[in-house]
Amino acid sequence: MHSSMVLVWIGALLIVAGIVLAASRVLWKGRLSDPHRMGPAGTGATLEPRERARALHPRHHWPSIILVALGIVVLLAEAAV
């Protein structure tokens, strides 16, 4: 019984670690957007980024994706037993 709870805790910690790693990488990259003027007349400020956000690409987050996937596999393996 105790070994099954250990696997559940390991799976949950792997998932949480993957999410925290992904969030920390995005937040440490700097500001996601800056207020800038929109349109030729500069009618209003917007927080919409000028170009695509490269920080949110899955290629940059493969370690966190692997951690979450490993946590899911551990939880599913424990549920199957």
N, C-alpha and C positions, 0 to 999 in steps of 0.2 A: 504494500500500500504506500509506503513512504517513497519508494523508488518511482512510482507513477507520479506522485506530486512533484518530485524533483524534475522529472521530464516536462511537466506542465510549466513549472517555474522557468526552466531553461528556455522553453519555446516562447513564453511570454516575454522574457528578458531579451531574447534575440529580436523579437518584433519591435519592442520599444527602443532598443538600441539602434535598429535600422531607421526608424522614424526620426529619432533624435539626431542621428548622423546626417540624414538627408536635410533636415531643417537647419542644422548648424552650418552645413556647407552653403546653403542658400543665403542665410543671414550674414555669414562672414564675408560673402562676396561684396557686400556694400549695399548701397541703396538700390532698391528694385526700380525705382523711377524718380524722376525729378519733376517738380512743377515747371512747365514751360508753356509758352503761348501757343495757342492753336489758331490756325488759319492765317491768311495773309494780313488781315487787319488786326490780328492779335486780340480778338474779342473776349477771350477768357483763358484762364489757366486750366490745365488738365494734368492729371497724373498718369495719363496713358503713355507707355514707353514709346520712344521714337522708332525703335527696331524691335525685332523678336527677342524675347528673353532667352539668352543662351544658357543661363544658370539653371533653367528648369528642364534641360534636355536629359533623357535617361542615360545617355552615354557618360555624363558627369556623375551619376549617382549609382553606378553599378555595384559598389560595395554595400551600400544601404539596401539595394534591391535584393542582393544575395542574402544579407542578414535576415530580412523579412521573409524571404522564401524559405530559408533554412528553419526559421521559427515556425512557419506554417507546416512544414514537413514534420518537424518534431511533434507538434500538437496533433496532427493527423495520424501520425504513427502511434501515439499514445491512445488516441480515440479508437483506433482499429483493434487494439489489444483488449 
